[in-house]
């Protein structure tokens, strides 16, 4: 090939060639011929081309590598070609299967210091089991304490020295936020001081007041609580609420004063002051217990052994007994139980006579607790924090603690933890305390059943449960639902109270609405697998006898909150356990809607799961608002009556406010409508000075059995035919319940009102006094009596506890004042630089309060709020002269009107309350006769 004829790209650049043009002419001629010719000739030419395959020149863009869509699918199939790639490059064409996980779980069973078979065998002996809930205020060290127990029993699970293990915070959200959100059960075998093993079912609960429903679920299946209190912070908002709650649930209460290292290392208190601080905490708890409990014998004291001291961070835990045992082990023959009785209170050791005395032998003598417990503790901490290289090895030798050279080179914190761990050993003091002061399931069963079971205790079934009989009929009470780690289904968690539950057996699940008369809320399911739950791993078992906690697969479908699981046949008289009674009320609603309406079913499924997962949450679809209540402040200005549509019956009523504190008593079930007449009458006569007649003629509480309103029959037998009135009692009560459920102002609950029936004309024929006539009339007369008695709105108030340094207190006041809040108390926390400020704030003004507070105090203030009481909103909701201008903040006297109008607008009711709707014509005439001036629209 001649190189001069072609350029470097291979294009021909030589002299022009003739043959090309000839070809072109030839081509033109053939083209003309083609056009003139028929289709047949086309075919001929095609055949002609085939004679020399591969010889013709085909341009790059005309090359055809693949058949066209038309050739593949045929001409009648429409094909669409996409010019651009719709899938982004970042997405793989075939995605790997990714399972969603929400919780941290162990993949295999970890190594434990005991055999799993031993744990399973202990489950059969109910006297060696303790069911305990660890509860306390936020960040008072419950989870860290459980970590210590986990490390003690699981040799391979160790915390990294720079961060906490948080073994029971299994949700990823809990790990991210560093706060417990769900109650987590842990089952471990722990030895006491004598080396005897006990099976501990421990529930680690969240400390934030917003999750107090989780604590309630834990308390229901426990026999006692260990209340954790931070030694530096002392008794806080939630500590107080939990004491009250535990006492109401009739549980044994013990206390663990945690973080005692803070007194030494952080607050740097001298030993005597530290003793005073600890004693102050114990006294404060006892004060609260005596306030809430009627049991005189319920006293907490380190001497009784129901208070232990600990520091989870440094693996310290002791009671007076277990500390005395360390002395006994070191020095030989000391009766450590007797010694322990002299280690608290104003008792001094006289070194000359070697006796304990009530009086200080010298002016510089220390109390025995300071001398024998705090000072040695201070010395150990001081030695490790202080001079590690020279004096520490000598001290450790004296104590018989041996560390390797590597261990001595550790940082201070891990070293301190290691030394304390070797000195104090296992948490036997905690075990002693729980074993002695918290009843076993066998002993604790009877009070538990009496408190939580709706049926009788004296039936055969009741007796089987009271004896915690593993051979009796199956009764299991579930209080929590735990989702699987992929969040697809739930496992029910509960306590077996009698009988034995087996994997794979059919059971009957009774829901919260089940009664012997109405068996609709029950379903027969088959139990799947059974597990013993230990936070991040589950031990599968094939049966669980009475007295134990169990995680059950396969029964979650019918359960919403709590349930009772029993035999499918033969145990017909079984009734349910009471639904959980929470120590707070929810007063705020939140609305949820899917951004994409087609995903509504998914969202509803999600809401159902949320509903199962949170004990105190009720899901209804509504707007994000604060709920209000309606009430009256005076007695009705005149007797209100209403006639039934058939003009054959007439009911007359008046409304008046209830005595102070009565509404709360009804709600807290201090008094119950189910009591017999005599007992009910006595309660109202003695506590609220009602007269005998009124007290004996209470018809109902409303809107439910525990609603804060009362219906009283105040008619006289001389004026009204009591037999006829009795025949329509149910209908009048129903009308009253309906009326109090949706008040006339803005369809909210009525609260704190007593309705009196003064007169009733009832038709003789049953036909004329049916429910259809009486119920709406009773409701109408409830409304009219209510409106004649100076109606007012009530709003929920939160109790707020703020912790802040002294220089931020004024900022807290400012923020509260801007939101209609008022401070009730501010006091320094003893032994620390912080102040506690207690205040009330309306729920409607509490949105964004925390953020506001943090902004104003540069994040130094920390607040917790919890519903406390209802309070009347200032102003008259029916005052027509008030004009509500949009987007303007209203002065205080206009608030009631504003809330009412805006709530009515939101619910799609007419702008204002029209009175004529609730008054009959004869009633309106009566009003006109009496010349009642109404500024209400007719």
CORPE-V688131 format. One record per pair of residues at least 24 apart in sequence whose C-alpha atoms are under 8 Angstrom apart, sorted by sequence separation. I is the first residue (numbers start at 1). J is the second residue. If there is no record, write none. Layout:
I_J ; I_J
This chain:
143_167 ; 181_205 ; 182_206 ; 344_368 ; 345_369 ; 399_423 ; 442_466 ; 443_467 ; 474_498 ; 475_499 ; 503_527 ; 504_528 ; 528_552 ; 529_553 ; 632_656 ; 633_657 ; 843_867 ; 913_937 ; 914_938 ; 143_168 ; 180_205 ; 181_206 ; 343_368 ; 344_369 ; 442_467 ; 473_498 ; 474_499 ; 502_527 ; 503_528 ; 504_529 ; 527_552 ; 528_553 ; 529_554 ; 632_657 ; 711_736 ; 816_841 ; 820_845 ; 143_169 ; 180_206 ; 225_251 ; 227_253 ; 229_255 ; 231_257 ; 342_368 ; 343_369 ; 442_468 ; 472_498 ; 473_499 ; 474_500 ; 503_529 ; 527_553 ; 528_554 ; 631_657 ; 809_835 ; 819_845 ; 179_206 ; 180_207 ; 219_246 ; 224_251 ; 225_252 ; 226_253 ; 227_254 ; 228_255 ; 229_256 ; 230_257 ; 231_258 ; 232_259 ; 385_412 ; 441_468 ; 471_498 ; 472_499 ; 473_500 ; 474_501 ; 503_530 ; 527_554 ; 528_555 ; 673_700 ; 755_782 ; 806_833 ; 819_846 ; 180_208 ; 223_251 ; 224_252 ; 225_253 ; 226_254 ; 227_255 ; 228_256 ; 229_257 ; 230_258 ; 231_259 ; 232_260 ; 384_412 ; 469_497 ; 470_498 ; 471_499 ; 472_500 ; 502_530 ; 526_554 ; 527_555 ; 673_701 ; 805_833 ; 806_834 ; 809_837 ; 182_211 ; 209_238 ; 220_249 ; 222_251 ; 223_252 ; 224_253 ; 225_254 ; 226_255 ; 227_256 ; 228_257 ; 229_258 ; 230_259 ; 231_260 ; 343_372 ; 468_497 ; 469_498 ; 470_499 ; 471_500 ; 525_554 ; 526_555 ; 592_621 ; 659_688 ; 805_834 ; 806_835 ; 181_211 ; 208_238 ; 219_249 ; 224_254 ; 226_256 ; 228_258 ; 230_260 ; 232_262 ; 468_498 ; 469_499 ; 470_500 ; 525_555 ; 591_621 ; 592_622 ; 804_834 ; 805_835 ; 183_214 ; 207_238 ; 231_262 ; 232_263 ; 384_415 ; 385_416 ; 467_498 ; 468_499 ; 591_622 ; 709_740 ; 803_834 ; 804_835 ; 182_214 ; 183_215 ; 219_251 ; 231_263 ; 384_416 ; 465_497 ; 590_622 ; 591_623 ; 673_705 ; 803_835 ; 804_836 ; 465_498 ; 589_622 ; 590_623 ; 591_624 ; 672_705 ; 673_706 ; 700_733 ; 703_736 ; 704_737 ; 803_836 ; 804_837 ; 464_498 ; 582_616 ; 589_623 ; 590_624 ; 672_706 ; 699_733 ; 702_736 ; 703_737 ; 802_836 ; 803_837 ; 815_849 ; 153_188 ; 183_218 ; 232_267 ; 381_416 ; 523_558 ; 589_624 ; 590_625 ; 702_737 ; 703_738 ; 725_760 ; 801_836 ; 802_837 ; 878_913 ; 153_189 ; 168_204 ; 522_558 ; 588_624 ; 589_625 ; 703_739 ; 801_837 ; 802_838 ; 143_180 ; 153_190 ; 303_340 ; 588_625 ; 589_626 ; 669_706 ; 703_740 ; 725_762 ; 801_838 ; 815_852 ; 150_188 ; 303_341 ; 503_541 ; 588_626 ; 589_627 ; 668_706 ; 702_740 ; 703_741 ; 724_762 ; 800_838 ; 801_839 ; 815_853 ; 114_153 ; 303_342 ; 503_542 ; 587_626 ; 588_627 ; 667_706 ; 702_741 ; 720_759 ; 724_763 ; 735_774 ; 744_783 ; 799_838 ; 800_839 ; 113_153 ; 139_179 ; 303_343 ; 502_542 ; 503_543 ; 587_627 ; 666_706 ; 667_707 ; 719_759 ; 720_760 ; 724_764 ; 731_771 ; 735_775 ; 739_779 ; 743_783 ; 799_839 ; 800_840 ; 112_153 ; 113_154 ; 303_344 ; 502_543 ; 666_707 ; 667_708 ; 709_750 ; 720_761 ; 728_769 ; 734_775 ; 735_776 ; 738_779 ; 739_780 ; 799_840 ; 800_841 ; 812_853 ; 815_856 ; 112_154 ; 113_155 ; 247_289 ; 302_344 ; 501_543 ; 502_544 ; 666_708 ; 708_750 ; 709_751 ; 712_754 ; 714_756 ; 715_757 ; 728_770 ; 732_774 ; 735_777 ; 736_778 ; 740_782 ; 798_840 ; 799_841 ; 811_853 ; 111_154 ; 112_155 ; 500_543 ; 501_544 ; 708_751 ; 709_752 ; 710_753 ; 711_754 ; 712_755 ; 713_756 ; 714_757 ; 715_758 ; 728_771 ; 731_774 ; 732_775 ; 735_778 ; 736_779 ; 739_782 ; 744_787 ; 797_840 ; 798_841 ; 110_154 ; 111_155 ; 244_288 ; 248_292 ; 500_544 ; 501_545 ; 524_568 ; 663_707 ; 664_708 ; 707_751 ; 708_752 ; 709_753 ; 710_754 ; 711_755 ; 712_756 ; 713_757 ; 714_758 ; 715_759 ; 731_775 ; 735_779 ; 739_783 ; 797_841 ; 798_842 ; 812_856 ; 111_156 ; 243_288 ; 244_289 ; 247_292 ; 248_293 ; 255_300 ; 500_545 ; 663_708 ; 708_753 ; 709_754 ; 710_755 ; 711_756 ; 712_757 ; 713_758 ; 714_759 ; 715_760 ; 797_842 ; 798_843 ; 811_856 ; 812_857 ; 110_156 ; 231_277 ; 235_281 ; 243_289 ; 247_293 ; 254_300 ; 499_545 ; 500_546 ; 509_555 ; 662_708 ; 663_709 ; 703_749 ; 709_755 ; 711_757 ; 728_774 ; 732_778 ; 736_782 ; 796_842 ; 797_843 ; 811_857 ; 231_278 ; 234_281 ; 498_545 ; 499_546 ; 511_558 ; 731_778 ; 732_779 ; 795_842 ; 796_843 ; 240_288 ; 244_292 ; 496_544 ; 498_546 ; 511_559 ; 795_843 ; 796_844 ; 798_846 ; 235_284 ; 260_309 ; 496_545 ; 497_546 ; 498_547 ; 509_558 ; 511_560 ; 512_561 ; 795_844 ; 808_857 ; 812_861 ; 231_281 ; 235_285 ; 257_307 ; 260_310 ; 261_311 ; 323_373 ; 496_546 ; 497_547 ; 509_559 ; 512_562 ; 561_611 ; 255_306 ; 256_307 ; 257_308 ; 258_309 ; 259_310 ; 260_311 ; 495_546 ; 496_547 ; 497_548 ; 511_562 ; 512_563 ; 560_611 ; 561_612 ; 658_709 ; 254_306 ; 255_307 ; 256_308 ; 257_309 ; 258_310 ; 259_311 ; 445_497 ; 495_547 ; 496_548 ; 511_563 ; 560_612 ; 561_613 ; 808_860 ; 253_306 ; 254_307 ; 255_308 ; 256_309 ; 257_310 ; 258_311 ; 259_312 ; 261_314 ; 495_548 ; 496_549 ; 510_563 ; 511_564 ; 559_612 ; 808_861 ; 256_310 ; 258_312 ; 259_313 ; 495_549 ; 496_550 ; 509_563 ; 510_564 ; 561_615 ; 494_549 ; 495_550 ; 509_564 ; 510_565 ; 805_860 ; 880_935 ; 493_549 ; 494_550 ; 509_565 ; 510_566 ; 804_860 ; 805_861 ; 879_935 ; 880_936 ; 493_550 ; 494_551 ; 508_565 ; 509_566 ; 516_573 ; 804_861 ; 878_935 ; 879_936 ; 146_204 ; 493_551 ; 507_565 ; 508_566 ; 803_861 ; 804_862 ; 878_936 ; 492_551 ; 493_552 ; 507_566 ; 508_567 ; 516_575 ; 802_861 ; 803_862 ; 491_551 ; 492_552 ; 507_567 ; 508_568 ; 515_575 ; 802_862 ; 803_863 ; 143_204 ; 491_552 ; 492_553 ; 506_567 ; 507_568 ; 514_575 ; 515_576 ; 802_863 ; 142_204 ; 491_553 ; 506_568 ; 514_576 ; 801_863 ; 802_864 ; 142_205 ; 490_553 ; 491_554 ; 492_555 ; 800_863 ; 801_864 ; 491_555 ; 492_556 ; 512_576 ; 800_864 ; 801_865 ; 105_170 ; 491_556 ; 511_576 ; 800_865 ; 104_170 ; 490_556 ; 510_576 ; 512_578 ; 799_865 ; 800_866 ; 103_170 ; 104_171 ; 140_207 ; 489_556 ; 512_579 ; 798_865 ; 799_866 ; 103_171 ; 104_172 ; 130_198 ; 132_200 ; 134_202 ; 138_206 ; 139_207 ; 798_866 ; 799_867 ; 102_171 ; 103_172 ; 119_188 ; 128_197 ; 129_198 ; 130_199 ; 131_200 ; 132_201 ; 133_202 ; 134_203 ; 135_204 ; 138_207 ; 798_867 ; 799_868 ; 102_172 ; 119_189 ; 128_198 ; 129_199 ; 130_200 ; 131_201 ; 132_202 ; 133_203 ; 134_204 ; 135_205 ; 136_206 ; 137_207 ; 138_208 ; 797_867 ; 798_868 ; 128_199 ; 129_200 ; 130_201 ; 131_202 ; 132_203 ; 133_204 ; 134_205 ; 135_206 ; 136_207 ; 137_208 ; 138_209 ; 796_867 ; 797_868 ; 798_869 ; 129_201 ; 133_205 ; 135_207 ; 137_209 ; 796_868 ; 797_869 ; 796_869 ; 797_870 ; 796_870 ; 797_871 ; 114_189 ; 470_545 ; 481_556 ; 795_870 ; 796_871 ; 122_198 ; 123_199 ; 470_546 ; 794_870 ; 795_871 ; 122_199 ; 469_546 ; 794_871 ; 795_872 ; 468_546 ; 794_872 ; 795_873 ; 468_547 ; 793_872 ; 794_873 ; 119_199 ; 135_215 ; 481_561 ; 792_872 ; 793_873 ; 480_561 ; 792_873 ; 133_215 ; 479_561 ; 480_562 ; 479_562 ; 792_875 ; 478_562 ; 479_563 ; 792_876 ; 793_877 ; 133_218 ; 477_562 ; 478_563 ; 791_876 ; 792_877 ; 133_219 ; 142_228 ; 477_563 ; 478_564 ; 791_877 ; 141_228 ; 477_564 ; 478_565 ; 140_228 ; 476_564 ; 477_565 ; 663_751 ; 133_222 ; 140_229 ; 141_230 ; 475_564 ; 476_565 ; 663_752 ; 131_221 ; 132_222 ; 135_225 ; 140_230 ; 475_565 ; 476_566 ; 662_752 ; 131_222 ; 132_223 ; 133_224 ; 134_225 ; 135_226 ; 136_227 ; 137_228 ; 474_565 ; 475_566 ; 131_223 ; 132_224 ; 133_225 ; 134_226 ; 135_227 ; 136_228 ; 137_229 ; 474_566 ; 475_567 ; 130_223 ; 131_224 ; 132_225 ; 133_226 ; 134_227 ; 135_228 ; 136_229 ; 473_566 ; 474_567 ; 132_226 ; 134_228 ; 272_366 ; 275_369 ; 473_567 ; 658_752 ; 275_370 ; 657_752 ; 658_753 ; 657_753 ; 658_754 ; 656_753 ; 657_754 ; 272_370 ; 326_424 ; 473_571 ; 655_753 ; 656_754 ; 137_236 ; 271_370 ; 275_374 ; 314_413 ; 655_754 ; 656_755 ; 137_237 ; 138_238 ; 314_414 ; 477_577 ; 655_755 ; 137_238 ; 479_580 ; 654_755 ; 655_756 ; 136_238 ; 137_239 ; 314_416 ; 315_417 ; 653_755 ; 654_756 ; 136_239 ; 271_374 ; 314_417 ; 315_418 ; 653_756 ; 654_757 ; 793_896 ; 271_375 ; 313_417 ; 314_418 ; 316_420 ; 653_757 ; 654_758 ; 792_896 ; 315_420 ; 316_421 ; 442_547 ; 652_757 ; 653_758 ; 136_242 ; 314_420 ; 315_421 ; 318_424 ; 322_428 ; 441_547 ; 651_757 ; 652_758 ; 653_759 ; 135_242 ; 271_378 ; 314_421 ; 317_424 ; 322_429 ; 441_548 ; 652_759 ; 793_900 ; 316_424 ; 321_429 ; 651_759 ; 652_760 ; 318_427 ; 651_760 ; 317_427 ; 318_428 ; 319_429 ; 650_760 ; 651_761 ; 316_427 ; 318_429 ; 319_430 ; 649_760 ; 650_761 ; 317_429 ; 318_430 ; 649_761 ; 650_762 ; 317_430 ; 461_574 ; 630_743 ; 648_761 ; 649_762 ; 264_378 ; 319_433 ; 648_762 ; 649_763 ; 630_745 ; 648_763 ; 141_258 ; 140_258 ; 141_259 ; 630_748 ; 140_259 ; 455_574 ; 629_748 ; 630_749 ; 631_750 ; 455_575 ; 628_748 ; 629_749 ; 630_750 ; 631_751 ; 632_752 ; 648_768 ; 649_769 ; 308_429 ; 454_575 ; 455_576 ; 627_748 ; 628_749 ; 629_750 ; 630_751 ; 631_752 ; 632_753 ; 648_769 ; 308_430 ; 453_575 ; 454_576 ; 629_751 ; 631_753 ; 646_768 ; 453_576 ; 454_577 ; 453_577 ; 454_578 ; 308_433 ; 452_577 ; 453_578 ; 649_774 ; 307_433 ; 452_578 ; 651_777 ; 306_433 ; 646_773 ; 651_778 ; 655_782 ; 305_433 ; 306_434 ; 645_773 ; 653_781 ; 654_782 ; 193_322 ; 644_773 ; 652_781 ; 653_782 ; 483_613 ; 644_774 ; 651_781 ; 655_785 ; 305_436 ; 306_437 ; 481_612 ; 482_613 ; 654_785 ; 655_786 ; 784_915 ; 193_325 ; 305_437 ; 481_613 ; 653_785 ; 654_786 ; 745_877 ; 480_613 ; 644_777 ; 656_789 ; 643_777 ; 655_789 ; 784_918 ; 480_615 ; 642_777 ; 783_918 ; 784_919 ; 479_615 ; 642_778 ; 781_918 ; 642_780 ; 780_918 ; 781_919 ; 642_781 ; 780_919 ; 641_781 ; 640_781 ; 640_784 ; 640_785 ; 639_785 ; 636_785 ; 636_786 ; 638_788 ; 636_787 ; 637_788 ; 636_788 ; 637_789 ; 635_788 ; 636_789 ; 632_786 ; 635_789 ; 636_790 ; 746_900 ; 634_789 ; 635_790 ; 745_900 ; 746_901 ; 633_789 ; 634_790 ; 632_789 ; 633_790 ; 746_903 ; 747_904 ; 632_790 ; 633_791 ; 746_904 ; 632_791 ; 633_792 ; 631_791 ; 632_792 ; 630_791 ; 631_792 ; 630_792 ; 631_793 ; 630_793 ; 631_794 ; 746_909 ; 148_312 ; 629_793 ; 630_794 ; 628_793 ; 629_794 ; 145_311 ; 628_794 ; 629_795 ; 145_312 ; 148_315 ; 628_795 ; 144_312 ; 627_795 ; 628_796 ; 745_913 ; 144_313 ; 627_796 ; 744_913 ; 626_796 ; 141_312 ; 254_433 ; 254_434 ; 254_437 ; 253_437 ; 254_438 ; 252_437 ; 253_438 ; 252_438 ; 252_439 ; 250_447 ; 250_448 ; 250_451 ; 249_451 ; 587_796 ; 225_438 ; 224_438 ; 223_438 ; 224_439 ; 223_439 ; 223_440 ; 626_843 ; 223_441 ; 626_844 ; 625_844 ; 223_444 ; 223_448 ; 192_427 ; 193_428 ; 192_428 ; 193_429 ; 191_428 ; 192_429 ; 190_428 ; 193_431 ; 192_431 ; 193_432 ; 191_431 ; 192_432 ; 190_431 ; 161_413 ; 161_414 ; 588_843 ; 221_477 ; 587_843 ; 221_479 ; 220_479 ; 218_479 ; 217_479 ; 217_480 ; 221_494 ; 152_426 ; 221_495 ; 642_919 ; 643_920 ; 149_427 ; 642_920 ; 587_867 ; 586_867 ; 642_923 ; 584_866 ; 585_867 ; 641_923 ; 584_867 ; 640_923 ; 132_434 ; 130_434 ; 130_435 ; 132_438 ; 130_438 ; 130_439 ; 131_440 ; 130_440 ; 131_441 ; 129_440 ; 130_441 ; 128_440 ; 129_441 ; 127_440 ; 126_440 ; 127_441 ; 126_441 ; 127_442 ; 126_442 ; 127_443 ; 221_549 ; 245_583 ; 126_468 ; 241_583 ; 187_532 ; 187_533 ; 188_534 ; 186_533 ; 187_534 ; 201_548 ; 185_533 ; 186_534 ; 201_549 ; 185_534 ; 186_535 ; 185_535 ; 184_535 ; 220_580 ; 217_580 ; 216_580 ; 170_535 ; 216_581 ; 170_536 ; 216_582 ; 168_535 ; 216_583 ; 167_535 ; 168_536 ; 167_536 ; 213_582 ; 212_582 ; 213_583 ; 212_583 ; 212_584 ; 105_485 ; 104_485 ; 103_485 ; 102_485 ; 103_486 ; 101_485 ; 102_486 ; 101_486 ; 102_487 ; 100_486 ; 101_487 ; 99_486 ; 100_487 ; 217_615 ; 214_614 ; 213_614 ; 214_615 ; 213_615 ; 213_616 ; 131_548 ; 129_547 ; 129_548 ; 126_546 ; 120_541 ; 123_544 ; 124_545 ; 126_547 ; 123_545 ; 124_546 ; 126_548 ; 123_547 ; 123_548 ; 109_537 ; 108_537 ; 109_538 ; 106_536 ; 107_537 ; 109_539 ; 105_536 ; 106_537 ; 104_536 ; 105_537 ; 277_830 ; 277_831 ; 269_831 ; 237_801 ; 267_831 ; 267_832 ; 233_829 ; 232_831 ; 233_832 ; 232_832 ; 209_864 ; 208_864 ; 209_865 ; 210_866 ; 209_866
